[in-house]
């Protein structure tokens, strides 16, 4: 409590504090790729919200989803959701060709078919990774290396977790063999 008897963080009602916005998860944005992403549609949405006088966009968590693909079931507090990577941005970076995205024509327009989108996006991400891995020294490579260095405090453990989760068919980690849960070096090797 403050000296005035109001809770800490209390903002008194005043016209200069009025604001409005929307609650919209990125996955709900329009996209030809089966799920909204952090590409052109997100930028258009921000511009439209600003033009409409909106002050806030509450986007919900953007982490990699677990069970049920719920944004509230994130597998990491730090990592981003690969399904929200924009194929258009990967094309712009030279990591994909437009023809790599031709499968998008089969996605429903008004709902997310997560099984189809996951298979499609992961295939695109693998292609983009292959292109990236073949690159010589570039600004993108330098940015990647710096990111890995700066984020090693969580990234290495998360990469290990995702590799083990894939190895065990997506099972909950407490259902993995105990030697993996305990991170025994022999089992991890």
Wavefront OBJ file of the C-alpha trace (Angstrom):
o trace
v 0.000 0.000 0.000
v 1.100 3.538 -0.643
v 0.872 6.428 1.800
v -2.406 7.450 0.149
v -3.916 4.056 1.017
v -4.048 2.891 -2.613
v -2.495 -0.383 -3.783
v 0.931 -0.167 -5.366
v 0.540 0.089 -9.137
v -2.899 1.738 -8.846
v -3.523 4.213 -11.650
v -6.262 6.687 -10.831
v -8.931 7.100 -13.487
v -8.129 10.068 -15.648
v -8.793 10.706 -19.344
v -5.080 10.629 -20.188
v -4.912 7.014 -18.972
v -7.728 5.732 -21.174
v -6.719 3.249 -23.812
v -8.222 0.376 -25.734
v -6.967 -2.578 -27.684
v -7.624 -6.121 -28.781
v -6.942 -9.620 -27.501
v -5.844 -11.676 -30.492
v -3.391 -14.526 -30.709
v -0.980 -14.375 -33.647
v -2.216 -17.788 -34.808
v -5.623 -16.186 -35.527
v -4.249 -13.744 -38.097
v -5.110 -14.393 -41.738
v -2.536 -16.497 -43.546
v -2.375 -18.693 -46.618
v -0.140 -21.105 -44.650
v -2.718 -22.660 -42.325
v -1.939 -20.553 -39.249
v -1.289 -16.877 -38.576
v 2.372 -15.977 -38.129
v 4.763 -13.137 -37.351
v 5.030 -12.066 -40.974
v 3.292 -9.550 -43.221
v -0.206 -10.046 -41.734
v 1.117 -9.200 -38.259
v 2.641 -5.957 -39.537
v -0.590 -5.054 -41.355
v -2.547 -5.795 -38.177
v -0.349 -3.478 -36.117
v -0.761 -0.719 -38.709
v -4.555 -1.195 -38.761
v -4.792 -1.154 -34.971
v -2.766 2.048 -34.841
v -4.890 3.649 -37.583
v -8.039 2.720 -35.633
v -6.695 4.458 -32.513
v -6.011 1.253 -30.590
v -3.200 1.380 -28.033
v -2.711 -2.268 -27.098
v -2.454 -5.665 -28.749
v -2.554 -8.458 -26.211
v -1.146 -11.359 -28.224
v -1.172 -14.209 -25.643
v 1.962 -16.321 -25.036
v 4.095 -17.003 -28.127
v 6.064 -19.983 -26.841
v 6.177 -23.483 -28.317
v 2.918 -25.178 -27.425
v 2.604 -28.557 -25.812
v -0.496 -30.634 -25.236
v -3.559 -29.377 -27.093
v -1.606 -26.623 -28.896
v -2.750 -24.141 -26.260
v -0.701 -20.954 -25.889
v -1.058 -21.510 -22.151
v 0.705 -24.898 -22.356
v 4.111 -23.588 -23.465
v 7.130 -25.887 -23.338
v 9.475 -22.953 -22.708
v 9.305 -19.484 -21.223
v 12.072 -18.334 -23.560
v 11.714 -20.134 -26.897
v 9.364 -19.030 -29.645
v 6.739 -21.165 -31.350
v 8.101 -22.456 -34.657
v 4.576 -22.522 -36.087
v 4.578 -18.716 -35.917
v 7.625 -18.379 -38.177
v 6.586 -16.652 -41.373
v 7.334 -18.526 -44.608
v 7.229 -15.146 -46.361
v 10.031 -13.866 -44.118
v 12.073 -17.030 -44.788
v 11.616 -16.403 -48.519
v 12.696 -12.767 -48.055
v 15.842 -13.939 -46.230
v 16.685 -16.283 -49.110
v 16.212 -19.408 -46.998
v 13.213 -20.709 -48.974
v 11.893 -20.382 -52.509
v 8.253 -19.403 -53.072
v 7.663 -22.845 -54.622
v 8.585 -24.480 -51.304
v 5.287 -23.186 -49.902
v 2.946 -24.589 -52.562
v 1.237 -26.998 -50.136
v -0.598 -24.100 -48.468
v -3.498 -24.401 -50.893
v -4.966 -27.343 -48.962
v -5.387 -25.630 -45.571
v -8.837 -24.711 -44.232
v -9.584 -20.970 -44.251
v -11.479 -20.648 -40.936
v -9.693 -23.051 -38.596
v -6.210 -24.340 -37.850
v -5.583 -27.976 -38.741
v -2.645 -28.376 -36.359
v -1.558 -31.801 -37.607
v -1.305 -30.554 -41.193
v 0.271 -27.220 -40.214
v 2.868 -28.852 -37.964
v 3.970 -31.240 -40.713
v 4.050 -28.418 -43.294
v 5.873 -25.856 -41.130
v 8.446 -28.328 -39.826
v 9.229 -29.375 -43.385
v 9.710 -25.703 -44.326
v 11.883 -25.075 -41.272
v 14.056 -28.087 -42.179
v 14.474 -26.710 -45.728
v 15.286 -23.265 -44.371
v 17.821 -24.791 -41.960
v 19.480 -26.672 -44.829
v 19.749 -23.437 -46.808
v 21.048 -21.580 -43.763
v 23.597 -24.302 -42.983
v 24.973 -24.098 -46.528
v 25.514 -20.321 -46.263
v 28.984 -18.955 -45.948
v 29.643 -16.141 -43.506
v 26.713 -13.744 -43.699
v 24.958 -11.221 -41.497
v 22.309 -13.821 -40.806
v 24.940 -16.371 -39.732
v 26.620 -13.806 -37.475
v 23.266 -12.929 -35.882
v 22.557 -16.624 -35.307
v 25.946 -17.242 -33.724
v 25.508 -14.225 -31.452
v 22.019 -15.355 -30.451
v 23.288 -18.836 -29.556
v 26.074 -17.315 -27.479
v 23.840 -14.806 -25.704
v 21.079 -17.337 -25.009
v 23.172 -20.385 -24.098
v 21.953 -20.174 -20.481
v 18.609 -21.675 -21.594
v 19.027 -22.649 -25.259
v 21.301 -25.660 -24.774
v 19.045 -27.260 -22.153
v 15.941 -26.534 -24.216
v 17.491 -28.071 -27.345
v 18.367 -31.187 -25.335
v 14.833 -31.331 -23.913
v 13.240 -31.059 -27.386
v 15.580 -33.699 -28.815
v 14.735 -36.096 -25.981
v 11.027 -35.319 -26.255
v 11.148 -36.169 -29.984
v 13.153 -39.316 -29.272
v 10.461 -40.451 -26.837
v 7.550 -39.814 -29.177
v 6.437 -36.552 -27.555
v 5.837 -38.231 -24.186
v 5.696 -36.248 -20.955
v 9.244 -36.088 -19.590
v 8.409 -37.916 -16.357
v 7.349 -40.863 -18.534
v 10.822 -41.075 -20.130
v 13.260 -43.700 -18.836
v 14.729 -42.483 -15.538
v 18.285 -42.232 -16.880
v 17.137 -39.506 -19.302
v 15.156 -37.631 -16.673
v 18.243 -37.681 -14.414
v 20.387 -36.612 -17.431
v 22.871 -39.424 -16.926
v 25.812 -38.777 -19.281
v 25.920 -42.356 -20.581
v 22.243 -42.253 -21.574
v 22.559 -38.805 -23.147
v 25.603 -39.901 -25.167
l 1 2 3 4 5 6 7 8 9 10 11 12 13 14 15 16 17 18 19 20 21 22 23 24 25 26 27 28 29 30 31 32 33 34 35 36 37 38 39 40 41 42 43 44 45 46 47 48 49 50 51 52 53 54 55 56 57 58 59 60 61 62 63 64 65 66 67 68 69 70 71 72 73 74 75 76 77 78 79 80 81 82 83 84 85 86 87 88 89 90 91 92 93 94 95 96 97 98 99 100 101 102 103 104 105 106 107 108 109 110 111 112 113 114 115 116 117 118 119 120 121 122 123 124 125 126 127 128 129 130 131 132 133 134 135 136 137 138 139 140 141 142 143 144 145 146 147 148 149 150 151 152 153 154 155 156 157 158 159 160 161 162 163 164 165 166 167 168 169 170 171 172 173 174 175 176 177 178 179 180 181 182 183 184 185 186 187 188 189
